Amino acid sequence: MQEKTYKLIELVGVSETSIEDGIQNAIGRANQTLNNLDWFEVVEARGLIQEGRVNQFQVKIKVGFRLNM
């Protein structure tokens, strides 16, 4: 059986549209510089309010990726 080792990082994805888009933005950006992305976990969701309306969604996620052996 091949052993696997994972690295865990935290990212904050931002979107003016939705929490889901914030997650996609964070994963998409991480995918440009990291290899072997395997999973994510939503840690926190928050946002900005301007003039009584939600203006921005911010989603903190943990992302796990396999280290090359």
N, CA, C and O atoms as a GROMACS GRO file, in nm:
protein
  276
    1MET      N    1   0.084  -0.117   0.000
    1MET     CA    2   0.000   0.000   0.000
    1MET      C    3   0.089   0.125   0.000
    1MET      O    4   0.183   0.135   0.080
    2GLN      N    5   0.060   0.218  -0.089
    2GLN     CA    6   0.136   0.341  -0.097
    2GLN      C    7   0.092   0.438   0.012
    2GLN      O    8  -0.027   0.462   0.031
    3GLU      N    9   0.190   0.493   0.084
    3GLU     CA   10   0.158   0.587   0.190
    3GLU      C   11   0.135   0.725   0.130
    3GLU      O   12   0.197   0.762   0.031
    4LYS      N   13   0.045   0.801   0.193
    4LYS     CA   14   0.014   0.935   0.148
    4LYS      C   15   0.036   1.032   0.263
    4LYS      O   16   0.007   1.001   0.378
    5THR      N   17   0.088   1.149   0.231
    5THR     CA   18   0.104   1.256   0.328
    5THR      C   19   0.035   1.379   0.271
    5THR      O   20   0.051   1.412   0.154
    6TYR      N   21  -0.041   1.448   0.356
    6TYR     CA   22  -0.117   1.564   0.312
    6TYR      C   23  -0.068   1.691   0.380
    6TYR      O   24  -0.022   1.688   0.494
    7LYS      N   25  -0.078   1.800   0.310
    7LYS     CA   26  -0.054   1.934   0.363
    7LYS      C   27  -0.190   2.002   0.371
    7LYS      O   28  -0.274   1.984   0.284
    8LEU      N   29  -0.210   2.081   0.476
    8LEU     CA   30  -0.336   2.150   0.497
    8LEU      C   31  -0.309   2.300   0.501
    8LEU      O   32  -0.222   2.346   0.574
    9ILE      N   33  -0.385   2.376   0.422
    9ILE     CA   34  -0.373   2.521   0.420
    9ILE      C   35  -0.511   2.584   0.440
    9ILE      O   36  -0.613   2.519   0.417
   10GLU      N   37  -0.512   2.710   0.481
   10GLU     CA   38  -0.638   2.785   0.491
   10GLU      C   39  -0.638   2.895   0.386
   10GLU      O   40  -0.538   2.962   0.362
   11LEU      N   41  -0.753   2.912   0.323
   11LEU     CA   42  -0.772   3.015   0.222
   11LEU      C   43  -0.902   3.088   0.250
   11LEU      O   44  -0.991   3.034   0.317
   12VAL      N   45  -0.914   3.210   0.201
   12VAL     CA   46  -1.040   3.283   0.207
   12VAL      C   47  -1.079   3.318   0.065
   12VAL      O   48  -1.010   3.394  -0.004
   13GLY      N   49  -1.190   3.262   0.020
   13GLY     CA   50  -1.245   3.294  -0.112
   13GLY      C   51  -1.345   3.406  -0.100
   13GLY      O   52  -1.422   3.412  -0.004
   14VAL      N   53  -1.344   3.496  -0.197
   14VAL     CA   54  -1.430   3.613  -0.194
   14VAL      C   55  -1.515   3.617  -0.320
   14VAL      O   56  -1.468   3.586  -0.430
   15SER      N   57  -1.642   3.656  -0.305
   15SER     CA   58  -1.731   3.671  -0.419
   15SER      C   59  -1.837   3.775  -0.386
   15SER      O   60  -1.879   3.789  -0.271
   16GLU      N   61  -1.878   3.846  -0.486
   16GLU     CA   62  -1.990   3.939  -0.469
   16GLU      C   63  -2.123   3.870  -0.497
   16GLU      O   64  -2.229   3.930  -0.480
   17THR      N   65  -2.118   3.744  -0.542
   17THR     CA   66  -2.237   3.672  -0.584
   17THR      C   67  -2.290   3.573  -0.480
   17THR      O   68  -2.408   3.576  -0.445
   18SER      N   69  -2.201   3.483  -0.431
   18SER     CA   70  -2.248   3.377  -0.342
   18SER      C   71  -2.133   3.311  -0.268
   18SER      O   72  -2.016   3.327  -0.303
   19ILE      N   73  -2.168   3.237  -0.164
   19ILE     CA   74  -2.070   3.157  -0.090
   19ILE      C   75  -2.008   3.054  -0.182
   19ILE      O   76  -1.886   3.032  -0.179
   20GLU      N   77  -2.089   2.989  -0.264
   20GLU     CA   78  -2.039   2.887  -0.356
   20GLU      C   79  -1.935   2.945  -0.451
   20GLU      O   80  -1.833   2.881  -0.478
   21ASP      N   81  -1.960   3.064  -0.503
   21ASP     CA   82  -1.863   3.127  -0.592
   21ASP      C   83  -1.735   3.162  -0.517
   21ASP      O   84  -1.626   3.154  -0.574
   22GLY      N   85  -1.746   3.199  -0.391
   22GLY     CA   86  -1.628   3.225  -0.310
   22GLY      C   87  -1.542   3.100  -0.296
   22GLY      O   88  -1.420   3.107  -0.305
   23ILE      N   89  -1.607   2.986  -0.274
   23ILE     CA   90  -1.534   2.859  -0.265
   23ILE      C   91  -1.467   2.828  -0.398
   23ILE      O   92  -1.349   2.794  -0.401
   24GLN      N   93  -1.541   2.840  -0.507
   24GLN     CA   94  -1.484   2.813  -0.640
   24GLN      C   95  -1.366   2.904  -0.669
   24GLN      O   96  -1.266   2.860  -0.727
   25ASN      N   97  -1.376   3.031  -0.631
   25ASN     CA   98  -1.266   3.125  -0.655
   25ASN      C   99  -1.140   3.084  -0.579
   25ASN      O  100  -1.030   3.088  -0.634
   26ALA      N  101  -1.156   3.044  -0.454
   26ALA     CA  102  -1.041   3.002  -0.373
   26ALA      C  103  -0.978   2.875  -0.430
   26ALA      O  104  -0.856   2.867  -0.443
   27ILE      N  105  -1.060   2.776  -0.463
   27ILE     CA  106  -1.008   2.649  -0.517
   27ILE      C  107  -0.943   2.672  -0.653
   27ILE      O  108  -0.836   2.617  -0.681
   28GLY      N  109  -1.006   2.753  -0.737
   28GLY     CA  110  -0.951   2.780  -0.870
   28GLY      C  111  -0.816   2.846  -0.862
   28GLY      O  112  -0.725   2.812  -0.939
   29ARG      N  113  -0.801   2.941  -0.771
   29ARG     CA  114  -0.672   3.010  -0.757
   29ARG      C  115  -0.566   2.916  -0.701
   29ARG      O  116  -0.453   2.915  -0.749
   30ALA      N  117  -0.601   2.836  -0.600
   30ALA     CA  118  -0.507   2.741  -0.543
   30ALA      C  119  -0.462   2.639  -0.647
   30ALA      O  120  -0.346   2.598  -0.648
   31ASN      N  121  -0.553   2.598  -0.734
   31ASN     CA  122  -0.522   2.500  -0.838
   31ASN      C  123  -0.418   2.552  -0.937
   31ASN      O  124  -0.354   2.473  -1.005
   32GLN      N  125  -0.402   2.683  -0.948
   32GLN     CA  126  -0.303   2.741  -1.039
   32GLN      C  127  -0.160   2.721  -0.989
   32GLN      O  128  -0.066   2.722  -1.069
   33THR      N  129  -0.142   2.704  -0.858
   33THR     CA  130  -0.007   2.696  -0.803
   33THR      C  131   0.021   2.568  -0.724
   33THR      O  132   0.137   2.539  -0.693
   34LEU      N  133  -0.081   2.492  -0.690
   34LEU     CA  134  -0.063   2.370  -0.611
   34LEU      C  135  -0.106   2.248  -0.691
   34LEU      O  136  -0.194   2.257  -0.777
   35ASN      N  137  -0.043   2.134  -0.663
   35ASN     CA  138  -0.080   2.008  -0.727
   35ASN      C  139  -0.152   1.918  -0.628
   35ASN      O  140  -0.140   1.935  -0.506
   36ASN      N  141  -0.225   1.824  -0.680
   36ASN     CA  142  -0.286   1.716  -0.600
   36ASN      C  143  -0.389   1.765  -0.499
   36ASN      O  144  -0.399   1.708  -0.390
   37LEU      N  145  -0.467   1.870  -0.533
   37LEU     CA  146  -0.574   1.912  -0.443
   37LEU      C  147  -0.674   1.798  -0.430
   37LEU      O  148  -0.718   1.742  -0.530
   38ASP      N  149  -0.709   1.764  -0.307
   38ASP     CA  150  -0.797   1.648  -0.286
   38ASP      C  151  -0.928   1.682  -0.218
   38ASP      O  152  -1.030   1.620  -0.250
   39TRP      N  153  -0.931   1.777  -0.127
   39TRP     CA  154  -1.054   1.802  -0.052
   39TRP      C  155  -1.052   1.942   0.007
   39TRP      O  156  -0.948   2.007   0.015
   40PHE      N  157  -1.170   1.987   0.047
   40PHE     CA  158  -1.182   2.114   0.119
   40PHE      C  159  -1.289   2.102   0.225
   40PHE      O  160  -1.376   2.016   0.220
   41GLU      N  161  -1.280   2.192   0.323
   41GLU     CA  162  -1.376   2.198   0.433
   41GLU      C  163  -1.407   2.345   0.459
   41GLU      O  164  -1.316   2.426   0.474
   42VAL      N  165  -1.535   2.379   0.464
   42VAL     CA  166  -1.574   2.516   0.496
   42VAL      C  167  -1.559   2.535   0.647
   42VAL      O  168  -1.618   2.461   0.726
   43VAL      N  169  -1.480   2.635   0.685
   43VAL     CA  170  -1.454   2.664   0.826
   43VAL      C  171  -1.541   2.778   0.875
   43VAL      O  172  -1.590   2.774   0.988
   44GLU      N  173  -1.559   2.879   0.792
   44GLU     CA  174  -1.630   3.000   0.835
   44GLU      C  175  -1.687   3.071   0.713
   44GLU      O  176  -1.626   3.073   0.606
   45ALA      N  177  -1.802   3.130   0.729
   45ALA     CA  178  -1.861   3.213   0.624
   45ALA      C  179  -1.899   3.347   0.686
   45ALA      O  180  -1.958   3.353   0.794
   46ARG      N  181  -1.866   3.453   0.616
   46ARG     CA  182  -1.899   3.587   0.663
   46ARG      C  183  -1.916   3.677   0.542
   46ARG      O  184  -1.898   3.632   0.428
   47GLY      N  185  -1.950   3.801   0.564
   47GLY     CA  186  -1.967   3.891   0.451
   47GLY      C  187  -1.964   4.037   0.492
   47GLY      O  188  -1.957   4.071   0.610
   48LEU      N  189  -1.969   4.121   0.392
   48LEU     CA  190  -1.972   4.265   0.413
   48LEU      C  191  -2.111   4.317   0.380
   48LEU      O  192  -2.176   4.270   0.286
   49ILE      N  193  -2.155   4.415   0.457
   49ILE     CA  194  -2.285   4.479   0.434
   49ILE      C  195  -2.260   4.624   0.398
   49ILE      O  196  -2.186   4.695   0.467
   50GLN      N  197  -2.323   4.668   0.290
   50GLN     CA  198  -2.318   4.809   0.252
   50GLN      C  199  -2.458   4.855   0.218
   50GLN      O  200  -2.528   4.791   0.139
   51GLU      N  201  -2.498   4.965   0.276
   51GLU     CA  202  -2.630   5.024   0.254
   51GLU      C  203  -2.742   4.924   0.278
   51GLU      O  204  -2.842   4.920   0.205
   52GLY      N  205  -2.724   4.843   0.382
   52GLY     CA  206  -2.829   4.750   0.422
   52GLY      C  207  -2.840   4.624   0.337
   52GLY      O  208  -2.937   4.550   0.351
   53ARG      N  209  -2.742   4.599   0.249
   53ARG     CA  210  -2.747   4.481   0.162
   53ARG      C  211  -2.613   4.408   0.167
   53ARG      O  212  -2.508   4.469   0.192
   54VAL      N  213  -2.617   4.278   0.142
   54VAL     CA  214  -2.494   4.200   0.136
   54VAL      C  215  -2.417   4.242   0.011
   54VAL      O  216  -2.469   4.238  -0.100
   55ASN      N  217  -2.293   4.283   0.032
   55ASN     CA  218  -2.210   4.330  -0.078
   55ASN      C  219  -2.104   4.228  -0.117
   55ASN      O  220  -2.062   4.224  -0.233
   56GLN      N  221  -2.060   4.146  -0.022
   56GLN     CA  222  -1.951   4.053  -0.050
   56GLN      C  223  -1.961   3.933   0.044
   56GLN      O  224  -1.990   3.948   0.163
   57PHE      N  225  -1.936   3.816  -0.011
   57PHE     CA  226  -1.928   3.693   0.067
   57PHE      C  227  -1.781   3.656   0.084
   57PHE      O  228  -1.704   3.664  -0.011
   58GLN      N  229  -1.743   3.615   0.204
   58GLN     CA  230  -1.607   3.571   0.233
   58GLN      C  231  -1.618   3.433   0.298
   58GLN      O  232  -1.687   3.417   0.398
   59VAL      N  233  -1.549   3.336   0.242
   59VAL     CA  234  -1.557   3.198   0.292
   59VAL      C  235  -1.418   3.148   0.324
   59VAL      O  236  -1.332   3.139   0.237
   60LYS      N  237  -1.396   3.114   0.452
   60LYS     CA  238  -1.269   3.054   0.492
   60LYS      C  239  -1.280   2.904   0.474
   60LYS      O  240  -1.373   2.841   0.524
   61ILE      N  241  -1.184   2.846   0.401
   61ILE     CA  242  -1.184   2.702   0.378
   61ILE      C  243  -1.047   2.645   0.413
   61ILE      O  244  -0.945   2.714   0.404
   62LYS      N  245  -1.046   2.519   0.452
   62LYS     CA  246  -0.923   2.442   0.464
   62LYS      C  247  -0.914   2.356   0.339
   62LYS      O  248  -1.012   2.296   0.298
   63VAL      N  249  -0.797   2.350   0.281
   63VAL     CA  250  -0.776   2.273   0.159
   63VAL      C  251  -0.664   2.172   0.186
   63VAL      O  252  -0.557   2.208   0.235
   64GLY      N  253  -0.690   2.047   0.153
   64GLY     CA  254  -0.588   1.942   0.170
   64GLY      C  255  -0.536   1.898   0.035
   64GLY      O  256  -0.612   1.879  -0.060
   65PHE      N  257  -0.404   1.883   0.028
   65PHE     CA  258  -0.344   1.832  -0.096
   65PHE      C  259  -0.232   1.735  -0.062
   65PHE      O  260  -0.164   1.750   0.039
   66ARG      N  261  -0.216   1.635  -0.149
   66ARG     CA  262  -0.115   1.532  -0.130
   66ARG      C  263   0.024   1.586  -0.164
   66ARG      O  264   0.042   1.653  -0.266
   67LEU      N  265   0.119   1.557  -0.079
   67LEU     CA  266   0.258   1.591  -0.108
   67LEU      C  267   0.318   1.485  -0.199
   67LEU      O  268   0.288   1.367  -0.184
   68ASN      N  269   0.402   1.526  -0.292
   68ASN     CA  270   0.470   1.431  -0.380
   68ASN      C  271   0.572   1.353  -0.298
   68ASN      O  272   0.649   1.411  -0.221
   69MET      N  273   0.571   1.225  -0.315
   69MET     CA  274   0.663   1.139  -0.241
   69MET      C  275   0.781   1.101  -0.328
   69MET      O  276   0.870   1.028  -0.283
   0.00000   0.00000   0.00000
